[in-house]
Amino acid sequence: MTERLIVIGGDAAGMAAASQARRRRKVDGLEIVAFERGHFTSYSACGIPYWVGGQVPERDDLIARDPATFRDKHQIDVRLRHEVTAIDLDRREVVARDLTSGGEVRERFDLLMYATGATPTHPDWARTADTQGVFGVQTLDDGAALIDWLDGTARRSPSSDRLRCRQAVVVGGGYIGVEMAEALLHHGLSVTLVDRGEQPMSTMDPDMGVLVRDALVGLGVDVRTGCAVTGLSAKDGQVTGVLTDAGEIPADVVVLGLGVRPNTALAAEAGLPLGLSGGVRVDQRMRVPDVERVWAAGDCVESLHRVTGQSVHIPLGTHANKQGRVAGINIGGGYATFPGVLGTAITKVCDLEVARTGLLEREATAAGFEFVTTRVESTSRAGYYPGAAPMTVKLIAERRSGRLLGAQIVGRSEAAKRIDALAVALWNRMTVDEMTGLDLGYAPPYAPVWDPVLIAARKAMEAVEATG
Ligand SMILES: Cc1cc2nc3c(=O)[nH]c(=O)nc-3n(C[C@H](O)[C@H](O)[C@H](O)COP(=O)(O)OP(=O)(O)OC[C@H]3O[C@@H](n4cnc5c(N)ncnc54)[C@H](O)[C@@H]3O)c2cc1C
């Protein structure tokens, strides 16, 4: 008998699941239909800042596989511009609206994959649909609209001089905010970055975030922290400024990077269980518990944090792809589990690389750990070798046991991917003492004889010993 898999959401998690399921079950055993409300499948939202910034020339460079490829090579029926509006678990069918024709279709399913991603946080002041020049960067359509606006081609107001934009305000200093600040600098704009927090990059401890701030300021970005946005000003329907509790900042383009929350409205209506983090609850095989043959993955679910053991919502493409793959293997009749997350993340602001894994200080405190912290300054290569660049490594280790709890790195070059060694140590519950003996590679063009990671581990071990 041919079964039917319906996938809701045609990007990383949904299409990874669909592809894996297809690899294991041929078309006469499993029919696969994927609904995607947008214009694209399998696109890299992660690449949007680099497309806007011009490093990636074409939008299509960000698309891994289009619907024709899915149809012809994988026999997966992708329906673009179809938004699923309801899931009926009793009748085992979904209702989808065709956003092009306005029509409605009902499709039955035996298996369901929920992969709707995340919804950007847009406060009330940003929901002014009539104000042009305010952009999110969640989808390729968002990126295209922003690029058109920056180039002046989308400015239609009678008072518009169709000149290129000059002043940009980025609201939110997380990794998307800082990536977009860089992208706007590449467009030749003067850029202001506004964040409510003490430092930009609240995904780092403030003493590391300040290094990102210094780099942004060095690039000419006007960084305003501790500053809350209260509204927008506009003229002739076009944004002219951002209103804050510390006054107005002029802007002819505003980019929002205020974080996301799991997109679970449909799931909640259908009665799928949500966790405390707001994401759909799943077990290790990405099955929705107590709901027959329903899976979920990606930015819409919560994940197990391997250090705290708690459920967290950490929306990253790296998790979405892995979780989608696990779900697809299981849907296809195989066996796979998703082992949890550490929250390892890297980014850059021009030549400054920023990375973290595991817990920040505030997260370690909230999880009940007592810990020591160490921060070391080192270099990417042997000090005498050309191109050696400064690097700051911070470690957080549990008091007494010395177990690594988290790590952060900020440096000028060859810094960020060093976080991977630390992520592996964290994954394997290593102590900083054990880490001092790690056999990491050394040659002058690649590292000092004591790699910055090892120096940090040594210092952390001393700090742990001092706690008695
Ligand atoms: C600017 C930017 C930069 C990023 N950079 C990084 C990075 O460097 N590294 C990293 O790990 N992550 C990064 N991310 C995060 C990463 O893109 C996401 O974690 C990843 O895309 C999540 O995949 P997903 O499939 O769960 O959700 P999504 O990619 O959001 O896909 C969900 C899809 O579901 C569709 N959908 C939603 N509801 C419905 C419905 N009712 N009916 C039909 N379709 C629906 C949506 O249109 C969407 O296409 C970045 C994100 C952004 C926005």
The ligand as a MOL file (V3000), in Angstrom:
LIG
                    3D

  0  0  0     0  0            999 V3000
M  V30 BEGIN CTAB
M  V30 COUNTS 53 58 0 0 0
M  V30 BEGIN ATOM
M  V30 1 C 19.6450 36.1980 8.1090 0
M  V30 2 C 19.8220 34.8460 8.7280 0
M  V30 3 C 21.1040 34.3380 8.9150 0
M  V30 4 C 21.2760 33.0870 9.5040 0
M  V30 5 N 22.5540 32.6110 9.6740 0
M  V30 6 C 22.7300 31.3840 10.2290 0
M  V30 7 C 24.0360 30.8340 10.3640 0
M  V30 8 O 25.0290 31.4580 9.9760 0
M  V30 9 N 24.1630 29.6120 10.9280 0
M  V30 10 C 23.0790 28.8760 11.3540 0
M  V30 11 O 23.2470 27.7490 11.8460 0
M  V30 12 N 21.8110 29.3750 11.2070 0
M  V30 13 C 21.6220 30.5970 10.6660 0
M  V30 14 N 20.3510 31.0900 10.4980 0
M  V30 15 C 19.2080 30.2920 10.9670 0
M  V30 16 C 18.7820 29.2840 9.9210 0
M  V30 17 O 18.5200 29.9320 8.7130 0
M  V30 18 C 17.5350 28.5800 10.4320 0
M  V30 19 O 17.8430 27.9800 11.6600 0
M  V30 20 C 17.0520 27.5200 9.4590 0
M  V30 21 O 16.6720 28.0860 8.2360 0
M  V30 22 C 15.8660 26.7720 10.0670 0
M  V30 23 O 15.3690 25.8560 9.1500 0
M  V30 24 P 13.8610 25.3720 9.2500 0
M  V30 25 O 13.6420 24.4710 8.0890 0
M  V30 26 O 13.5800 24.8820 10.6050 0
M  V30 27 O 12.9960 26.7060 9.1150 0
M  V30 28 P 12.9200 27.7280 7.9040 0
M  V30 29 O 14.2010 27.7980 7.1900 0
M  V30 30 O 12.3620 28.9800 8.4800 0
M  V30 31 O 11.8460 27.0520 6.9530 0
M  V30 32 C 10.5190 26.9230 7.3310 0
M  V30 33 C 9.6970 27.0540 6.0820 0
M  V30 34 O 8.3540 26.7770 6.4010 0
M  V30 35 C 7.5260 27.6220 5.6280 0
M  V30 36 N 6.2380 27.6750 6.3160 0
M  V30 37 C 5.9820 28.1550 7.5560 0
M  V30 38 N 4.6870 27.9940 7.8570 0
M  V30 39 C 4.1150 27.4000 6.7940 0
M  V30 40 C 2.7970 26.9760 6.5120 0
M  V30 41 N 1.8040 27.1230 7.3820 0
M  V30 42 N 2.5510 26.4040 5.3180 0
M  V30 43 C 3.5620 26.2250 4.4070 0
M  V30 44 N 4.8080 26.6280 4.6170 0
M  V30 45 C 5.0920 27.1910 5.8090 0
M  V30 46 C 8.2750 28.9300 5.5970 0
M  V30 47 O 7.9030 29.7100 4.4920 0
M  V30 48 C 9.7280 28.4610 5.5200 0
M  V30 49 O 10.2080 28.4160 4.1850 0
M  V30 50 C 20.1540 32.3340 9.9120 0
M  V30 51 C 18.8640 32.8440 9.7150 0
M  V30 52 C 18.6920 34.0850 9.1340 0
M  V30 53 C 17.3010 34.6130 8.9360 0
M  V30 END ATOM
M  V30 BEGIN BOND
M  V30 1 1 1 2
M  V30 2 1 2 3
M  V30 3 2 2 52
M  V30 4 2 3 4
M  V30 5 1 4 5
M  V30 6 1 4 50
M  V30 7 2 5 6
M  V30 8 1 6 7
M  V30 9 1 6 13
M  V30 10 2 7 8
M  V30 11 1 7 9
M  V30 12 1 9 10
M  V30 13 2 10 11
M  V30 14 1 10 12
M  V30 15 2 12 13
M  V30 16 1 13 14
M  V30 17 1 14 15
M  V30 18 1 14 50
M  V30 19 1 15 16
M  V30 20 1 16 17
M  V30 21 1 16 18
M  V30 22 1 18 19
M  V30 23 1 18 20
M  V30 24 1 20 21
M  V30 25 1 20 22
M  V30 26 1 22 23
M  V30 27 1 23 24
M  V30 28 2 24 25
M  V30 29 1 24 26
M  V30 30 1 24 27
M  V30 31 1 27 28
M  V30 32 2 28 29
M  V30 33 1 28 30
M  V30 34 1 28 31
M  V30 35 1 31 32
M  V30 36 1 32 33
M  V30 37 1 33 34
M  V30 38 1 33 48
M  V30 39 1 34 35
M  V30 40 1 35 36
M  V30 41 1 35 46
M  V30 42 1 36 37
M  V30 43 1 36 45
M  V30 44 2 37 38
M  V30 45 1 38 39
M  V30 46 1 39 40
M  V30 47 2 39 45
M  V30 48 1 40 41
M  V30 49 2 40 42
M  V30 50 1 42 43
M  V30 51 2 43 44
M  V30 52 1 44 45
M  V30 53 1 46 47
M  V30 54 1 46 48
M  V30 55 1 48 49
M  V30 56 2 50 51
M  V30 57 1 51 52
M  V30 58 1 52 53
M  V30 END BOND
M  V30 END CTAB
M  END
